[in-house]
Amino acid sequence: MTLGQKITKIRKEKKLSQVDIASYVGVSRDAISKYERDDIVPSVENAKMIAKVLGVSLDYLVSEDDSLEVVDVDMLNRMREIQRLSEDDKTTVIKIIDAFIRDTKTKKAYA
């Protein structure tokens, strides 16, 4: 997927308009339209702001590797916070997450 295709896809998933993105980035709606059509490439600074408003990493947005998954910036920030916890607290959080994932997979298997 191209940069423009990724911007379009995620923008629509997040129910944002081109005007919403343009207002946040400080460019015209026409510029966002051109980015989405791959007519022009945003500056690094504008690409960073687009990634931020879309809630994805800049790496994901500009990568040509289609196998990369969308990196949820909020989830990434949570993971950073978990890393700052004491070892005991980290172990507890990981056990809770693992149990939830296991239970969810089990429910799906029997659904």
Phi and psi restraints in degrees (value plus and minus 20) as a CYANA .aco file:
   2 THR   PHI    -101.0   -61.0
   2 THR   PSI     147.8   187.8
   3 LEU   PHI     -75.3   -35.3
   3 LEU   PSI     -68.0   -28.0
   4 GLY   PHI     -81.4   -41.4
   4 GLY   PSI     -60.9   -20.9
   5 GLN   PHI     -84.7   -44.7
   5 GLN   PSI     -58.6   -18.6
   6 LYS   PHI     -86.5   -46.5
   6 LYS   PSI     -64.0   -24.0
   7 ILE   PHI     -78.4   -38.4
   7 ILE   PSI     -68.5   -28.5
   8 THR   PHI     -80.2   -40.2
   8 THR   PSI     -69.1   -29.1
   9 LYS   PHI     -79.2   -39.2
   9 LYS   PSI     -70.5   -30.5
  10 ILE   PHI     -90.3   -50.3
  10 ILE   PSI     -58.2   -18.2
  11 ARG   PHI     -78.5   -38.5
  11 ARG   PSI     -64.3   -24.3
  12 LYS   PHI     -88.7   -48.7
  12 LYS   PSI     -59.4   -19.4
  13 GLU   PHI     -80.9   -40.9
  13 GLU   PSI     -55.6   -15.6
  14 LYS   PHI    -107.7   -67.7
  14 LYS   PSI     -18.5    21.5
  15 LYS   PHI      36.8    76.8
  15 LYS   PSI      23.9    63.9
  16 LEU   PHI    -126.5   -86.5
  16 LEU   PSI     127.9   167.9
  17 SER   PHI    -113.0   -73.0
  17 SER   PSI     145.8   185.8
  18 GLN   PHI     -81.0   -41.0
  18 GLN   PSI     -54.8   -14.8
  19 VAL   PHI     -84.5   -44.5
  19 VAL   PSI     -60.9   -20.9
  20 ASP   PHI     -77.2   -37.2
  20 ASP   PSI     -68.5   -28.5
  21 ILE   PHI     -85.2   -45.2
  21 ILE   PSI     -65.6   -25.6
  22 ALA   PHI     -79.8   -39.8
  22 ALA   PSI     -62.4   -22.4
  23 SER   PHI     -82.2   -42.2
  23 SER   PSI     -62.2   -22.2
  24 TYR   PHI     -87.5   -47.5
  24 TYR   PSI     -61.9   -21.9
  25 VAL   PHI     -98.6   -58.6
  25 VAL   PSI     -48.8    -8.8
  26 GLY   PHI      68.6   108.6
  26 GLY   PSI      11.6    51.6
  27 VAL   PHI    -145.4  -105.4
  27 VAL   PSI     155.5   195.5
  28 SER   PHI     -99.3   -59.3
  28 SER   PSI     140.2   180.2
  29 ARG   PHI     -81.4   -41.4
  29 ARG   PSI     -55.2   -15.2
  30 ASP   PHI     -81.5   -41.5
  30 ASP   PSI     -57.2   -17.2
  31 ALA   PHI     -84.2   -44.2
  31 ALA   PSI     -63.4   -23.4
  32 ILE   PHI     -81.9   -41.9
  32 ILE   PSI     -61.7   -21.7
  33 SER   PHI     -79.5   -39.5
  33 SER   PSI     -62.8   -22.8
  34 LYS   PHI     -87.5   -47.5
  34 LYS   PSI     -56.5   -16.5
  35 TYR   PHI     -81.8   -41.8
  35 TYR   PSI     -65.1   -25.1
  36 GLU   PHI     -85.9   -45.9
  36 GLU   PSI     -51.1   -11.1
  37 ARG   PHI    -106.4   -66.4
  37 ARG   PSI     -21.2    18.8
  38 ASP   PHI      42.0    82.0
  38 ASP   PSI       6.4    46.4
  39 ASP   PHI     -94.6   -54.6
  39 ASP   PSI     -56.6   -16.6
  40 ILE   PHI    -156.5  -116.5
  40 ILE   PSI     140.7   180.7
  41 VAL   PHI    -129.5   -89.5
  41 VAL   PSI     112.5   152.5
  42 PRO   PHI     -87.4   -47.4
  42 PRO   PSI     134.2   174.2
  43 SER   PHI     -82.7   -42.7
  43 SER   PSI     144.5   184.5
  44 VAL   PHI     -78.9   -38.9
  44 VAL   PSI     -63.3   -23.3
  45 GLU   PHI     -82.2   -42.2
  45 GLU   PSI     -64.2   -24.2
  46 ASN   PHI     -87.1   -47.1
  46 ASN   PSI     -58.3   -18.3
  47 ALA   PHI     -83.3   -43.3
  47 ALA   PSI     -59.6   -19.6
  48 LYS   PHI     -82.0   -42.0
  48 LYS   PSI     -61.8   -21.8
  49 MET   PHI     -89.2   -49.2
  49 MET   PSI     -57.6   -17.6
  50 ILE   PHI     -83.8   -43.8
  50 ILE   PSI     -65.0   -25.0
  51 ALA   PHI     -79.2   -39.2
  51 ALA   PSI     -62.3   -22.3
  52 LYS   PHI     -83.8   -43.8
  52 LYS   PSI     -66.8   -26.8
  53 VAL   PHI     -87.9   -47.9
  53 VAL   PSI     -48.9    -8.9
  54 LEU   PHI    -103.7   -63.7
  54 LEU   PSI     -31.3     8.7
  55 GLY   PHI      54.8    94.8
  55 GLY   PSI      11.5    51.5
  56 VAL   PHI    -147.3  -107.3
  56 VAL   PSI     147.2   187.2
  57 SER   PHI     -99.3   -59.3
  57 SER   PSI     133.0   173.0
  58 LEU   PHI     -83.6   -43.6
  58 LEU   PSI     -56.6   -16.6
  59 ASP   PHI     -75.1   -35.1
  59 ASP   PSI     -67.9   -27.9
  60 TYR   PHI     -81.7   -41.7
  60 TYR   PSI     -65.6   -25.6
  61 LEU   PHI     -82.2   -42.2
  61 LEU   PSI     -61.5   -21.5
  62 VAL   PHI    -117.7   -77.7
  62 VAL   PSI     -27.3    12.7
  63 SER   PHI     -88.9   -48.9
  63 SER   PSI     121.5   161.5
  64 GLU   PHI    -108.5   -68.5
  64 GLU   PSI     -24.6    15.4
  65 ASP   PHI    -102.6   -62.6
  65 ASP   PSI      84.4   124.4
  66 ASP   PHI     -91.4   -51.4
  66 ASP   PSI     -31.0     9.0
  67 SER   PHI    -100.4   -60.4
  67 SER   PSI     -32.4     7.6
  68 LEU   PHI     -87.0   -47.0
  68 LEU   PSI     120.2   160.2
  69 GLU   PHI    -111.8   -71.8
  69 GLU   PSI     137.9   177.9
  70 VAL   PHI     -81.7   -41.7
  70 VAL   PSI     110.4   150.4
  71 VAL   PHI    -115.2   -75.2
  71 VAL   PSI      95.5   135.5
  72 ASP   PHI     -96.9   -56.9
  72 ASP   PSI      91.2   131.2
  73 VAL   PHI     -81.2   -41.2
  73 VAL   PSI     -57.5   -17.5
  74 ASP   PHI     -82.5   -42.5
  74 ASP   PSI     -61.4   -21.4
  75 MET   PHI     -86.3   -46.3
  75 MET   PSI     -60.2   -20.2
  76 LEU   PHI     -81.1   -41.1
  76 LEU   PSI     -61.2   -21.2
  77 ASN   PHI     -84.4   -44.4
  77 ASN   PSI     -58.1   -18.1
  78 ARG   PHI     -82.6   -42.6
  78 ARG   PSI     -61.4   -21.4
  79 MET   PHI     -83.1   -43.1
  79 MET   PSI     -57.9   -17.9
  80 ARG   PHI     -83.2   -43.2
  80 ARG   PSI     -60.1   -20.1
  81 GLU   PHI     -85.6   -45.6
  81 GLU   PSI     -59.4   -19.4
  82 ILE   PHI     -82.5   -42.5
  82 ILE   PSI     -60.0   -20.0
  83 GLN   PHI     -81.9   -41.9
  83 GLN   PSI     -44.7    -4.7
  84 ARG   PHI    -103.6   -63.6
  84 ARG   PSI     -28.8    11.2
  85 LEU   PHI     -93.8   -53.8
  85 LEU   PSI     145.4   185.4
  86 SER   PHI     -85.3   -45.3
  86 SER   PSI     140.5   180.5
  87 GLU   PHI     -78.6   -38.6
  87 GLU   PSI     -61.5   -21.5
  88 ASP   PHI     -82.3   -42.3
  88 ASP   PSI     -64.2   -24.2
  89 ASP   PHI     -87.5   -47.5
  89 ASP   PSI     -59.0   -19.0
  90 LYS   PHI     -80.6   -40.6
  90 LYS   PSI     -64.4   -24.4
  91 THR   PHI     -79.9   -39.9
  91 THR   PSI     -62.3   -22.3
  92 THR   PHI     -82.6   -42.6
  92 THR   PSI     -67.4   -27.4
  93 VAL   PHI     -81.9   -41.9
  93 VAL   PSI     -63.5   -23.5
  94 ILE   PHI     -84.5   -44.5
  94 ILE   PSI     -59.9   -19.9
  95 LYS   PHI     -82.0   -42.0
  95 LYS   PSI     -61.7   -21.7
  96 ILE   PHI     -84.2   -44.2
  96 ILE   PSI     -65.7   -25.7
  97 ILE   PHI     -82.6   -42.6
  97 ILE   PSI     -66.8   -26.8
  98 ASP   PHI     -80.0   -40.0
  98 ASP   PSI     -61.8   -21.8
  99 ALA   PHI     -83.9   -43.9
  99 ALA   PSI     -62.4   -22.4
 100 PHE   PHI     -84.4   -44.4
 100 PHE   PSI     -64.8   -24.8
 101 ILE   PHI     -82.0   -42.0
 101 ILE   PSI     -65.4   -25.4
 102 ARG   PHI     -78.1   -38.1
 102 ARG   PSI     -68.1   -28.1
 103 ASP   PHI     -83.9   -43.9
 103 ASP   PSI     -59.1   -19.1
 104 THR   PHI     -85.4   -45.4
 104 THR   PSI     -62.7   -22.7
 105 LYS   PHI     -84.0   -44.0
 105 LYS   PSI     -58.5   -18.5
 106 THR   PHI     -84.0   -44.0
 106 THR   PSI     -65.3   -25.3
 107 LYS   PHI     -79.3   -39.3
 107 LYS   PSI     -62.9   -22.9
 108 LYS   PHI     -85.5   -45.5
 108 LYS   PSI     -57.0   -17.0
 109 ALA   PHI     -85.7   -45.7
 109 ALA   PSI     -51.6   -11.6
 110 TYR   PHI    -120.8   -80.8
 110 TYR   PSI     -14.5    25.5
